[in-house]
Amino acid sequence: MAGRLEGRTALITGAASGIGRAASLLFASEGASVVAADRAAEVEETVAMVRKGGGRAEAIVGDLGDKALVDKAVATALDSFGGLDVTFANAGVSGGLVPLFELTPELWNDILRINLTGVFLAVQASAKVMIDRGTKGSIICTASVAGLRSGAGGIPYSASKAGVISLVQTVANQIGGTGIRINAVCPGLTETGMTQPVFDMARARGTDHKLGQLNPLRRAAVPDEIAKVALFLASDEASYVNGQAIAVDGGLSSSHPVVPGKMA
């Protein structure tokens, strides 16, 4: 039985660990050839894992906030695998929880450059190639529940992820009629390299049972759970899903803050 991405090529950014690595392995298992990109050298390990599983993959190491590097990643997809059908613009950083009056312009700009400008560059380069080649592709961007409302991240991180959601909605309409779909996934708390300090601290304190306690499932996610939603959006199963920001958060964003059991 053919995989859901059989014969397609996927570019996945932020692929050195976490959601990006999980997506690289999952997409490859469904038949995709993968270009895995990240500024961390561990992206080479991701590619080795894909190849060990019988898949095809190439690694790109560099700053995904840089247009030249993004263009190189797209060119690699074309040169190595003959096309580009799926882009998962997933790379991002946290920036921590710096208070408003301690936040510097330098930190603000760095977070937005990676989380928003980097996604924009990947979307722009991928959409152009897809349109030029007549490919009815799928572009997926990693936003966050922090981009939906306050309470899930620091100021620049949250602003950048809200920007990603707006980018997806706007681009969906800008490229209307091309057959290209673009959507965002909005993860809740997920154990990745970016969030590892939070998980490590909770385990050291013996409070790891509280991780994810604010969502109705009362737990955090693992990267594969987010990658599976990205796979759905990449596949033909999501052929009529476009311009959406899909929360994958255990139900966190379904509610306004309340004291459990009390509505008064």
C-alpha positions, 0 to 999 in steps of 0.5 A, spaced: 500 500 500 502 506 497 504 511 503 500 518 503 506 522 501 509 517 496 513 520 490 513 527 493 518 531 496 518 535 503 522 540 505 522 540 513 525 546 517 527 545 524 528 538 523 534 537 528 530 535 533 523 535 536 517 536 532 521 537 525 525 530 526 518 527 528 515 529 522 522 528 517 521 520 520 514 520 519 513 523 512 519 519 510 515 513 512 509 515 508 513 515 502 516 522 501 523 524 500 525 529 505 530 535 505 531 536 512 534 543 514 536 546 521 541 551 524 543 545 528 548 540 526 544 534 529 540 535 523 545 530 520 543 525 525 535 526 523 537 524 515 541 518 518 535 516 521 531 517 515 536 513 511 537 507 516 529 506 515 530 506 508 528 513 506 531 518 502 533 525 505 538 530 504 541 535 510 541 543 510 545 546 516 544 553 516 540 559 519 533 559 516 532 566 517 537 567 512 534 568 505 540 564 501 540 558 506 532 558 505 533 558 497 539 553 498 534 548 501 529 549 496 534 548 490 536 542 494 529 539 493 529 540 486 536 538 484 536 532 489 529 529 488 526 533 482 520 537 485 517 540 491 510 538 494 510 539 501 514 545 505 513 544 513 516 551 516 517 549 523 523 552 525 523 556 531 526 558 538 523 560 545 526 566 547 524 565 554 519 569 559 523 576 559 518 581 562 516 587 558 521 592 561 527 587 560 526 585 553 531 588 549 530 590 541 535 585 540 532 579 543 525 581 540 528 582 533 532 575 533 526 571 535 521 575 530 527 574 525 527 566 526 520 565 528 516 569 523 521 572 518 524 565 517 517 562 516 515 567 511 522 566 507 520 558 506 513 560 504 515 565 499 520 561 496 516 554 496 510 558 493 514 561 488 517 554 486 510 550 486 506 556 482 512 556 477 512 548 476 504 548 477 504 543 483 498 543 487 502 543 494 501 544 501 505 548 506 504 547 513 507 552 518 508 551 526 505 557 530 503 556 537 497 556 542 501 562 544 499 565 537 492 565 539 492 568 546 496 570 552 498 565 557 502 560 553 509 564 551 513 570 552 512 576 548 516 576 542 515 568 541 507 570 542 507 575 537 511 571 532 507 566 532 501 570 532 504 573 525 505 566 523 497 565 523 496 571 520 501 570 514 498 563 513 491 566 512 493 572 508 498 568 503 492 563 502 488 568 499 494 571 495 495 565 492 488 563 491 486 559 485 493 556 484 491 549 488 496 550 493 494 550 500 497 553 506 495 552 514 498 552 521 499 548 526 498 551 533 501 546 538 500 546 546 506 544 551 510 539 547 516 536 549 522 538 544 529 541 545 526 548 545 521 546 552 526 541 555 528 545 560 521 546 563 520 538 563 527 537 566 526 542 571 519 539 573 522 532 573 527 535 578 522 538 583 518 532 582 512 536 579 512 533 572 505 530 573 503 537 573 505 538 566 499 540 561 495 540 567 491 546 564 488 542 558 482 537 559 487 531 557 491 533 563 498 532 559 503 535 555 504 532 548 510 528 544 513 531 538 509 525 534 502 527 535 504 534 532 507 531 526 501 527 525 497 533 524 502 536 519 502 529 515 494 530 515 495 537 512 500 535 507 496 529 505 490 529 500 486 527 506 486 535 507 485 537 500 479 542 502 483 545 508 486 551 507 488 558 511 487 555 517 490 555 524 489 548 527 490 547 535 493 541 537 493 542 544 489 537 548 484 542 549 487 548 552 485 553 547 477 551 548 476 554 554 477 561 558 481 561 565 476 558 570 477 555 577 476 547 576 469 546 578 467 553 579 463 558 574 461 563 579 
